[in-house]
Amino acid sequence: MFRNNDISDGGRPVLIEPADDEVISLADCKKMLGIASASQDPIIQAAIWAATDNLDAASGVLNRALREQTWELQLRSFNDRRAAVAPFNNPMAIPLPYPPLLKVVSVKYLDQAGVDQPLALGSGYRILGLGAPLEKQAIAPPFQGAWPNARVDDASVRIRFTCGYDEDQNVMPRQLKMAVCLAVRDLMPLMSRDQMVFEDRVEGVGSKRYQSNPEFAAVTQKAIASLLANLRVE
């Protein structure tokens, strides 16, 4: 049962507006991989999407927003939050998932009478860590202030925010694009042929044998892991 002093796993993030842009364009990915032909463009594009989804926000392993997107963090109260608030050292800070933060759209809560109340930036809350694209961001009450007394209920507190790399306020680290391109290179052979077929033979023409190279795959995976080592958000 939740109480007013509960500390939870950080609330429920709900996707409001998904990303509609690319981490890296098809043309830039091909250029980075040294691919000139257009014959594999559909495979490369699909591999870009797969590699990106494996890293991006809720579905990805980095817990980081790679593309601009809007989420709403829903809490049962202002105390329904992660206990670990480093690096802010503020016991009332509410960490926001999927950094880097671009902006807080709104902070709203249900008061004890069930009436929806907005909080204004400055007088109602402040943002911690904005402009630090490799770190987590959070919101907290104004200095020496406190959160209002919200009714404890599902989604009583709703923090809507936009996050991701927009190449203006938050510039994407170069190693992220490199990791996506390496993952694309790793995925392309898997997507371009039937993995159950070891040899293609055409009578009177010849045959093509497929050979897996686990050593090459291991090197690629190690390189990807190295590029992403400092970017995972706990």
VEXTORKOL-405129 format. One record per residue (C-alpha): residue number from 1; x, y, z; residue in three letters. Coordinates in Angstrom, 1 decimal. Each point is the difference from the previous one (the first is absolute). Example, Ala and Ser with C-alpha at 12.3 -4.5 7.8 and 13.67 -1.06 7.14 Angstrom:
+-----+--------+--------+--------+------+
! pos !   east !  north !     up ! code !
+-----+--------+--------+--------+------+
!   1 !   12.3 !   -4.5 !    7.8 !  ala !
!   2 !    1.4 !    3.4 !   -0.7 !  ser !
+-----+--------+--------+--------+------+
***
This chain:
+-----+--------+--------+--------+------+
! pos !   east !  north !     up ! code !
+-----+--------+--------+--------+------+
!   1 !    0.0 !    0.0 !    0.0 !  met !
!   2 !    1.3 !    3.5 !   -0.9 !  phe !
!   3 !    0.4 !    2.6 !    2.7 !  arg !
!   4 !    0.8 !    3.7 !   -0.2 !  asn !
!   5 !    3.7 !   -0.7 !    0.8 !  asn !
!   6 !    0.4 !   -2.8 !   -2.5 !  asp !
!   7 !    3.1 !   -0.3 !   -2.2 !  ile !
!   8 !   -0.6 !   -2.1 !   -3.1 !  ser !
!   9 !    1.9 !   -1.1 !   -3.1 !  asp !
!  10 !   -0.5 !    3.5 !   -1.5 !  gly !
!  11 !   -3.5 !    0.0 !   -1.4 !  gly !
!  12 !   -1.5 !   -1.0 !   -3.4 !  arg !
!  13 !    1.3 !    1.6 !   -3.1 !  pro !
!  14 !   -2.6 !    0.3 !   -2.7 !  val !
!  15 !    0.9 !    0.9 !   -3.6 !  leu !
!  16 !   -2.0 !    3.0 !   -1.2 !  ile !
!  17 !    1.7 !    0.9 !   -3.3 !  glu !
!  18 !    2.5 !   -2.4 !   -1.6 !  pro !
!  19 !    3.1 !    1.0 !   -1.8 !  ala !
!  20 !   -0.5 !    0.7 !   -3.7 !  asp !
!  21 !    3.6 !    0.6 !   -1.0 !  asp !
!  22 !    3.1 !   -2.1 !   -0.6 !  glu !
!  23 !    3.1 !   -0.5 !    2.1 !  val !
!  24 !    1.9 !   -0.1 !   -3.2 !  ile !
!  25 !   -1.2 !    0.3 !   -3.6 !  ser !
!  26 !    0.3 !   -2.8 !   -2.5 !  leu !
!  27 !    2.4 !    2.1 !   -2.1 !  ala !
!  28 !    2.3 !    0.8 !    3.0 !  asp !
!  29 !    0.0 !   -3.6 !    1.2 !  cys !
!  30 !    0.9 !   -1.3 !   -3.4 !  lys !
!  31 !    2.8 !    2.6 !   -0.2 !  lys !
!  32 !    1.4 !   -1.0 !    3.4 !  met !
!  33 !   -0.1 !   -3.7 !   -1.1 !  leu !
!  34 !    1.5 !    0.6 !   -3.4 !  gly !
!  35 !   -3.0 !   -1.2 !   -1.9 !  ile !
!  36 !   -0.7 !    1.7 !   -3.4 !  ala !
!  37 !   -2.6 !   -2.3 !   -1.6 !  ser !
!  38 !   -3.7 !    0.5 !    0.6 !  ala !
!  39 !   -0.8 !   -3.7 !   -0.5 !  ser !
!  40 !   -0.1 !   -0.6 !    3.8 !  gln !
!  41 !   -1.7 !    3.2 !    1.0 !  asp !
!  42 !   -3.2 !   -1.7 !    1.4 !  pro !
!  43 !    2.1 !   -2.4 !    2.1 !  ile !
!  44 !    2.2 !    2.8 !    1.3 !  ile !
!  45 !   -2.9 !    2.2 !    0.9 !  gln !
!  46 !   -1.7 !   -2.9 !    1.9 !  ala !
!  47 !    3.3 !   -0.7 !    1.8 !  ala !
!  48 !    0.2 !    3.6 !    1.0 !  ile !
!  49 !   -3.5 !   -0.2 !    1.6 !  trp !
!  50 !    0.8 !   -3.3 !    1.7 !  ala !
!  51 !    3.4 !    1.3 !    1.4 !  ala !
!  52 !   -1.6 !    3.2 !    1.2 !  thr !
!  53 !   -2.9 !   -1.7 !    1.7 !  asp !
!  54 !    2.4 !   -2.2 !    1.8 !  asn !
!  55 !    1.5 !    3.1 !    1.7 !  leu !
!  56 !   -2.7 !    2.6 !    0.2 !  asp !
!  57 !   -2.0 !    0.9 !    3.1 !  ala !
!  58 !   -2.4 !   -2.6 !    1.5 !  ala !
!  59 !    0.7 !   -2.8 !   -2.5 !  ser !
!  60 !    3.7 !    0.5 !    0.0 !  gly !
!  61 !    2.9 !   -1.1 !    2.1 !  val !
!  62 !    1.4 !    3.5 !    0.6 !  leu !
!  63 !   -3.1 !    1.4 !    1.8 !  asn !
!  64 !    0.8 !    3.2 !   -1.9 !  arg !
!  65 !   -2.1 !    1.9 !   -2.6 !  ala !
!  66 !    1.9 !    0.2 !   -3.3 !  leu !
!  67 !   -2.7 !    1.9 !   -2.0 !  arg !
!  68 !   -2.3 !    2.8 !    1.1 !  glu !
!  69 !   -3.1 !   -1.5 !    1.6 !  gln !
!  70 !   -2.5 !    0.9 !    2.7 !  thr !
!  71 !   -0.8 !   -2.0 !    3.1 !  trp !
!  72 !   -2.2 !    0.3 !    3.1 !  glu !
!  73 !    1.3 !   -1.3 !    3.3 !  leu !
!  74 !   -3.0 !   -1.1 !    2.1 !  gln !
!  75 !    0.3 !   -0.2 !    3.8 !  leu !
!  76 !   -2.4 !   -0.8 !    2.8 !  arg !
!  77 !    1.3 !    2.9 !    2.0 !  ser !
!  78 !    3.0 !    2.4 !    0.0 !  phe !
!  79 !    1.7 !   -2.5 !    2.4 !  asn !
!  80 !   -0.5 !   -2.9 !   -2.5 !  asp !
!  81 !    3.5 !    0.2 !   -1.4 !  arg !
!  82 !    3.4 !   -1.6 !   -0.1 !  arg !
!  83 !    2.0 !    0.0 !    3.2 !  ala !
!  84 !    3.2 !    0.6 !   -1.8 !  ala !
!  85 !    0.2 !    3.6 !   -1.2 !  val !
!  86 !    3.7 !    0.3 !   -0.7 !  ala !
!  87 !    1.6 !    2.2 !   -1.2 !  pro !
!  88 !   -2.5 !    2.5 !    1.4 !  phe !
!  89 !    0.2 !   -0.9 !    3.7 !  asn !
!  90 !   -3.5 !    1.4 !    0.4 !  asn !
!  91 !   -2.4 !   -2.3 !    1.9 !  pro !
!  92 !   -3.0 !    1.6 !   -1.7 !  met !
!  93 !    1.4 !   -0.2 !   -3.6 !  ala !
!  94 !   -2.0 !   -2.1 !   -2.5 !  ile !
!  95 !    2.3 !   -1.4 !   -2.6 !  pro !
!  96 !   -1.3 !    0.0 !   -3.6 !  leu !
!  97 !    0.6 !   -3.1 !   -2.1 !  pro !
!  98 !    1.6 !    0.0 !   -3.4 !  tyr !
!  99 !    2.5 !    2.8 !    0.0 !  pro !
! 100 !    1.0 !    2.4 !   -1.4 !  pro !
! 101 !   -2.9 !    2.3 !    0.9 !  leu !
! 102 !   -1.0 !    2.7 !   -2.5 !  leu !
! 103 !   -2.8 !    1.6 !    1.9 !  lys !
! 104 !   -2.7 !   -0.6 !    2.6 !  val !
! 105 !   -3.4 !    0.5 !   -1.6 !  val !
! 106 !   -2.1 !    0.0 !    3.1 !  ser !
! 107 !   -0.3 !   -1.2 !    3.6 !  val !
! 108 !   -3.5 !   -0.7 !    1.3 !  lys !
! 109 !   -1.5 !   -1.7 !    3.0 !  tyr !
! 110 !   -3.3 !   -0.9 !    1.6 !  leu !
! 111 !   -0.5 !    1.8 !    3.3 !  asp !
! 112 !   -1.8 !   -1.5 !    2.9 !  gln !
! 113 !   -3.4 !    0.9 !   -1.5 !  ala !
! 114 !    0.9 !   -1.7 !   -3.3 !  gly !
! 115 !    0.4 !    3.3 !   -1.8 !  val !
! 116 !    2.7 !    0.1 !   -2.7 !  asp !
! 117 !    2.7 !    2.6 !    1.0 !  gln !
! 118 !    2.9 !    1.3 !   -2.2 !  pro !
! 119 !    3.4 !    0.9 !    1.3 !  leu !
! 120 !    1.9 !    2.9 !   -1.5 !  ala !
! 121 !    3.7 !   -0.1 !   -0.7 !  leu !
! 122 !    1.8 !    2.1 !    2.5 !  gly !
! 123 !   -2.8 !    0.4 !    2.6 !  ser !
! 124 !   -1.1 !   -3.6 !    0.0 !  gly !
! 125 !    3.0 !   -2.0 !   -1.1 !  tyr !
! 126 !    3.6 !    0.3 !   -1.4 !  arg !
! 127 !    2.0 !   -2.1 !   -2.3 !  ile !
! 128 !    3.2 !   -1.6 !    1.1 !  leu !
! 129 !    2.8 !   -1.0 !   -2.5 !  gly !
! 130 !   -1.4 !    1.7 !   -3.1 !  leu !
! 131 !    2.7 !    0.3 !   -2.7 !  gly !
! 132 !    1.9 !   -3.0 !    1.1 !  ala !
! 133 !   -0.7 !   -2.4 !   -2.8 !  pro !
! 134 !    1.9 !   -3.0 !    1.4 !  leu !
! 135 !   -1.6 !    0.3 !    3.5 !  glu !
! 136 !   -3.4 !   -0.6 !    1.4 !  lys !
! 137 !   -2.4 !    3.0 !    0.6 !  gln !
! 138 !   -2.5 !    0.5 !    2.7 !  ala !
! 139 !   -2.6 !    2.4 !    1.3 !  ile !
! 140 !   -0.1 !    1.2 !    3.6 !  ala !
! 141 !   -2.0 !    2.5 !    2.1 !  pro !
! 142 !    1.3 !    3.6 !    0.0 !  pro !
! 143 !    2.9 !    0.6 !    2.4 !  phe !
! 144 !   -1.0 !   -0.6 !    3.6 !  gln !
! 145 !   -3.5 !   -0.9 !   -1.3 !  gly !
! 146 !   -2.0 !   -3.2 !    0.0 !  ala !
! 147 !   -2.3 !   -1.9 !   -2.2 !  trp !
! 148 !   -3.7 !    0.6 !    0.4 !  pro !
! 149 !   -2.2 !   -2.7 !    1.6 !  asn !
! 150 !   -1.3 !   -2.0 !   -2.9 !  ala !
! 151 !   -2.8 !   -2.6 !    0.3 !  arg !
! 152 !    1.6 !   -3.5 !    0.0 !  val !
! 153 !   -1.5 !   -1.6 !   -3.0 !  asp !
! 154 !    1.0 !   -1.5 !   -3.3 !  asp !
! 155 !    1.6 !    2.7 !   -2.2 !  ala !
! 156 !   -0.8 !    2.7 !    2.5 !  ser !
! 157 !    3.2 !    1.7 !   -0.9 !  val !
! 158 !    0.8 !    0.4 !   -3.7 !  arg !
! 159 !    3.3 !    1.4 !   -1.3 !  ile !
! 160 !    0.0 !    0.5 !   -3.8 !  arg !
! 161 !    3.4 !    0.6 !   -1.6 !  phe !
! 162 !    1.8 !   -0.1 !   -3.3 !  thr !
! 163 !    3.4 !   -1.7 !   -0.2 !  cys !
! 164 !    2.6 !   -1.1 !   -2.5 !  gly !
! 165 !    2.7 !    1.4 !   -2.3 !  tyr !
! 166 !   -1.2 !    2.9 !   -2.1 !  asp !
! 167 !    3.5 !    0.9 !   -1.3 !  glu !
! 168 !   -0.5 !    3.5 !    1.4 !  asp !
! 169 !   -0.6 !    0.0 !    3.8 !  gln !
! 170 !    1.2 !   -3.6 !    0.3 !  asn !
! 171 !    2.6 !   -1.2 !   -2.6 !  val !
! 172 !    0.2 !   -3.7 !   -0.4 !  met !
! 173 !    3.4 !   -1.5 !    1.0 !  pro !
! 174 !    1.9 !   -1.2 !   -3.1 !  arg !
! 175 !    0.4 !   -3.5 !    1.4 !  gln !
! 176 !   -3.7 !   -0.6 !    0.0 !  leu !
! 177 !   -0.3 !    0.4 !   -3.8 !  lys !
! 178 !    3.2 !   -2.1 !   -0.4 !  met !
! 179 !   -1.6 !   -2.7 !    2.2 !  ala !
! 180 !   -3.2 !    0.0 !   -2.1 !  val !
! 181 !    2.0 !   -0.3 !   -3.2 !  cys !
! 182 !    2.1 !   -2.9 !    1.3 !  leu !
! 183 !   -3.2 !   -1.7 !    1.1 !  ala !
! 184 !   -1.4 !    0.5 !   -3.5 !  val !
! 185 !    3.0 !   -1.6 !   -1.5 !  arg !
! 186 !   -0.4 !   -2.9 !    2.5 !  asp !
! 187 !   -3.7 !   -0.4 !   -0.9 !  leu !
! 188 !    0.2 !    0.2 !   -3.8 !  met !
! 189 !    1.2 !   -3.6 !   -0.6 !  pro !
! 190 !   -2.7 !   -1.3 !    2.2 !  leu !
! 191 !   -2.7 !    1.9 !   -1.8 !  met !
! 192 !    1.2 !   -0.6 !   -3.6 !  ser !
! 193 !   -0.3 !   -3.8 !   -0.1 !  arg !
! 194 !   -1.8 !   -3.0 !    1.5 !  asp !
! 195 !    1.9 !   -1.0 !    3.1 !  gln !
! 196 !   -1.2 !   -3.6 !   -0.4 !  met !
! 197 !    1.7 !   -0.2 !   -3.4 !  val !
! 198 !    3.8 !   -0.9 !    0.0 !  phe !
! 199 !    0.4 !   -0.2 !   -3.8 !  glu !
! 200 !   -1.9 !    1.4 !   -3.0 !  asp !
! 201 !    0.5 !   -2.2 !   -3.1 !  arg !
! 202 !   -1.3 !    0.8 !   -3.4 !  val !
! 203 !    0.3 !   -3.0 !   -2.4 !  glu !
! 204 !    2.3 !    0.8 !   -2.9 !  gly !
! 205 !    1.0 !    3.4 !    1.5 !  val !
! 206 !    1.8 !   -0.7 !    3.2 !  gly !
! 207 !   -0.5 !    0.3 !    3.8 !  ser !
! 208 !    0.6 !    2.5 !    2.8 !  lys !
! 209 !    1.0 !   -1.2 !    3.5 !  arg !
! 210 !   -0.7 !    2.0 !    3.1 !  tyr !
! 211 !    2.5 !   -0.1 !    2.8 !  gln !
! 212 !   -0.5 !    1.6 !    3.4 !  ser !
! 213 !    3.0 !    1.8 !    1.5 !  asn !
! 214 !   -0.5 !    0.0 !    3.8 !  pro !
! 215 !    3.4 !    1.7 !    0.5 !  glu !
! 216 !   -1.0 !    3.0 !   -2.2 !  phe !
! 217 !   -3.4 !    0.2 !    1.7 !  ala !
! 218 !    1.7 !   -0.1 !    3.4 !  ala !
! 219 !    2.3 !    2.9 !   -1.0 !  val !
! 220 !   -2.9 !    2.0 !   -1.2 !  thr !
! 221 !   -2.0 !   -0.6 !    3.1 !  gln !
! 222 !    3.0 !    1.0 !    2.2 !  lys !
! 223 !    0.4 !    3.2 !   -2.0 !  ala !
! 224 !   -3.7 !    0.9 !    0.4 !  ile !
! 225 !    0.2 !   -0.7 !    3.8 !  ala !
! 226 !    3.0 !    2.2 !    0.3 !  ser !
! 227 !   -1.7 !    2.9 !   -1.8 !  leu !
! 228 !   -3.0 !   -0.3 !    2.3 !  leu !
! 229 !    1.8 !   -0.7 !    3.2 !  ala !
! 230 !   -0.5 !    3.4 !    1.6 !  asn !
! 231 !   -3.4 !    0.8 !   -1.4 !  leu !
! 232 !   -2.2 !   -2.5 !    1.8 !  arg !
! 233 !   -2.3 !    1.6 !    2.6 !  val !
! 234 !   -0.7 !   -2.0 !    3.2 !  glu !
+-----+--------+--------+--------+------+
***
